[in-house]
Amino acid sequence: MNLLESLRRWSVVVADTGDIDAIARWKPQDATTNPTLLLAAAQEARFRHLVDRDVDRMAVNFGCEILRHIPGRVSTEVDAQLSFDTEGTIAKARRLIELYARAGVGPERVLIKVASTWEGIRAAERLEREGIHCNMTLLFSFAQAVACADAGVTLISPFVGRIYDWHRAARKVDDIPVEEDPGVASVTRIYHYYKKFGYATQVMGASFRKTGQILALAGCDLLTIAPELLEKLAQAEGEVEAKLTPESARRAPLERIALDEKGFRWMLNEDAMATEKLAEGIRRFNADARKLEAFLAAGGTTRAAA
């Protein structure tokens, strides 16, 4: 048995890519996309038939094509420009779900990706009540995770790799061992908190830099993995043991906390890594969304500027 096959016994494997050929090959349960992944895919000739001048329609085109190759759900992201706009996020999510509905895809097969800002979490809380399920992205802190669970969102995507990147740079080291990895520790703490206190919100570890981070989180509800790391796992023989379990969560020395807006903003502000990575992530996704718009406005025939 290879590591990928063994990992599937403990966690749902999700493909983190807009490359439909890769999704067809790896046959994940679910798939996630974002503006960066769609920008790369849109510039590939093999996906030209899915390109549309309207960004929302194009995102849904890719989502529908992806759903032809997986049994589960696809995540489609709300424009990063709306990260601090609750009403705008809700309106955009409704439009995406409407476009999916026109294509014959029901809301049960779609997760709307929303930035884990206070405004985004409030939007997701209302969307969930409407039956529009949300995947909370750009999540770096425990404060964000607690607020998302209290809002009753379907799923969160804590970014392991970007947390690792920040701490590696701050420590001025080339690597951090997995057993000391702050990204792995963050997801472990969140998973234990959710399971210990009975939250229904699922945890999907995301943004991995190496296979060791993935294997250290075996047992997490879901793990979204880029194709190159899926390849490495598939090429390595071995057995994977569950690292995260409901039993380990029950033993975790955690106390339940309550966060209002002031408490959320203060707790997030006190976490320098999370504050910086959240702002940077919003800027990066926004920049790639604008590059995608420019690419589409030019007819989708030239490569977007780097």
N, C-alpha and C positions, 0 to 999 in steps of 0.2 A: 504494500500500500504506500502511495506517495503522501507527502505532507498535506497537499491540498485535499485529497480524498479523506484523509483522517480528520482534518480540520472541519470538514463539512458535518462531521458527526456531532460537533459541539456548537457551531455557530452557522447562521445563514450567511452564505457568501454572496456578496453583491459586487458587480463590476463597476469600477469607477472610471468610466470612459464614454466618449461619444462615438467610438469606433464600432460600428455595427458588426463588422466582420469579426472583431475580437469578441464581442458579446456572443455571436453565433458559435464561435469556437469553444468558449469557456462555459457556456450554458449556466450562467448564474441564476439565482432565484429572482433577484431584483437588479436594477441598474440605476446609476445616478449620473446626472449631467450637470454642467455649469457653463457659464459664458466662455470660459477659457477652453473647455473641451469642445464646445460647439464651434468656436472660432477655428480651431485646428481641423475639425472634421469638415467644416464647410468649404475649406480650401482644397479638399481632396476630390479629384475628378470623379471617383467612384460614388461619391455622395451628392453629386451635383443635382440629381433629380429631386433632392429633398430641400434644396435651397429656395428660399422665398424672400422677397424684399421686406416683408413684414417679419420682424424678429420673433414675435410671439407665434405666428403661424409656422415659422421655420422650426422653432423649438418643439412645437407640437408634432410637426412632420417627423422630426427625428425621434420624438417620444413614441409615436405610433409605430414607426418602423422597428424600434427597439422592442416594443411589446410583442411583435411577431415572433421574437426569438426567446422570450423568457416567459415563465408561468406567472410571475408576480407583478411587481409595481415598478414604474419608472418615476424618478424624481425630476421635476422641471422647476427651474429657479425663477423667482421674481427678480426684476431688475434691481440691482444694488442701489440705484438712485433713490429707491423707495425705502431704504433701510430705516429711516427715521420718520416715515410717513405711514401711520396706521391705516388711515382710510385709503390711501393710494395702494398699499399692499393688498388690502381686501379687494379692491376693485380689480387689480391685476390678476389676483388669484382666481376670482370669479370668471374673468375673461378666458384665462387658460383652461379652466374646467369646461367652459362653454365650447371652446374650440375643440377640445377632446370629445365632448359630447357630439358635436357635429360630425366628427370622424368615427363615431360609433364606439367610443371608449368611455366607460363609466368611471365615476369618481373613485370607486374602490380600487382601481388599478393605477391611480396617480397620487403621488405625494408632491405637494407644492413646497419648494424649498424657500425658506424665509430666514433672513439674517436674525441672529439671536440678540438683537437689541431690545430694550424695553418696549419700544414701539412695535417691533416685529413680533414679540411674544404676545402682546395685547391683540394684534391682528390675528395671530394664529389661534388664540383662545376663542375668538368669535367665529373664525372659519371652521374650527372643529365642531362648533355647535350647529353649523349649517351642513355638516357632513362632508366638508372639504378637509382632507387629512394633510397634515403638515410635517415636513422634515426640517428641523431647525439646524441651520448651517452656521459656519463661522462661530463655533462654540469652543471657548478656550478656558472658561472658568467655572468653578463650582457654583458661583452665584447665578450664572446663566442656566446651568443645569437644574438648579432648584426651582427657579422661576418658571422654566419650561414645564417641569413636571407638575407644578401647582396649577399651571394653565391647562393641563390636560392634553398636551400635544401628543401626536401619535409617536413621533420618533425624533431623537436628537443625533447629531453627527459631531461628536467631539474630535478636534483635529490633532491627532497624536503627533504627526510629523512636524507641524508648524510650531507646536510647543517645544518639541525636541530641538528644532532649528534655533529658536530664540535662546534657550538655555545653553546650547553648545556655543553660540556666539558670545553670550554673556560670560561664559567661563573660559572663553578663548581656548577651546579644545577641539580636536578633530572628531571625537566621538564620545558618547556617553553610554556606558554599559546598560544593557536592557534592564537589569535589576535595579539600576539607579535612574532610569529614564523618567523624567517628569511627565512626559506625555502618556506613557503607560500607567504611571501612578494616578494621573488625573482621571483616566477612564475607569480604572479599578475602583477608585473612590466613588465615582458617580454610579457605577453599576451596583456597588454594595449599598449605597444610600437608597437607590430606587427599589431594590429587592427587599431590603430590610424593612422599609416602610410601606411596601405594597403598592407602589406607583405602577400604573399600567404602561406608562411611556417606555418605549424601547430605546436601547442604547446601541448605536452603530458606530464603532470605532472607524475613523477615516484618516486620510492623509498620511499614509505610512511611508517611511523612508527605507525600511529594511524588513526582511521577513521575521527577524527576531522580535520586532515590536508586535507583529501580527500574532505569532505563536504565544507570546506572553499574555495575550488577551483572549485566547481560546476559551469559549464558553460565553463570551459577550453575545448579546442577542443577535447582532449582525455585525459583519465586518466588510467594509467596502474597499476593494483592492484594485489597484491599477494593473493592466495586463502584464507588464514586465515582471511584477511581483507574483502574479498568478503563475506565470511561466516558471519562475524559480521554485515555487512551492511544488509545482507539478513534476519538476525534474529531480526533486530530492526525495529519497525513500525514507520512511520512518513513521513512527506513531506519535500523534499529538495528544497530550493530556490536557484536560480541562483545567484552566487556571482560575476562572471565575465561575462560581456556582452559587445557587441560592443558599446553600449551607454555609459557605464562607461569608456570604453577606449577613446572615443572621448573627454571626460571631463578630462582625466588624464593630469596633468601638466608636459608633457614630451617634450623634443626637440629632433629632429632627429640628430644623430651623424654619422660621417664617420670615419672608421678605416682602415688604411693601416697596414702593418705587424708591423712596429715599434709601432704604436699606440695600436694595439692589445696586443702585448707582454707587453708593459708598463702597460696598464690598468689591464691586468690579474695579472701581478706581484704585483700591488698595493693591490690586494685582497688576503690577506694571506689565508683565508679559501679556496678560489677557487684554489689557487696555490697548497696548501697542498693536498686537496681532489682529484684534478686531478691526481697528481703524485701517490698518494696512490691507486686510482682506477685503474690506468694502471698497477701498480705492482700487485694488487690483481687479476685482470682478467688474467694477464700473468701467475701468479703462478698457478691459477686454470686450465688454458689452458695446462700448462706443466704437471700438475697432471693428466689431462685427457689423454694426450699423453702417459704418463707412464702406466696408467690404460689400455689403448687400446693396447700398445705394449706387455703388459703381458697377452693379450688375453681376457681382459675384464672379468676376472673370479675372481679377488680379489679386495677388496675395496682399493681405492686409499688412500695413507697416508694422515693423517689429517694435 
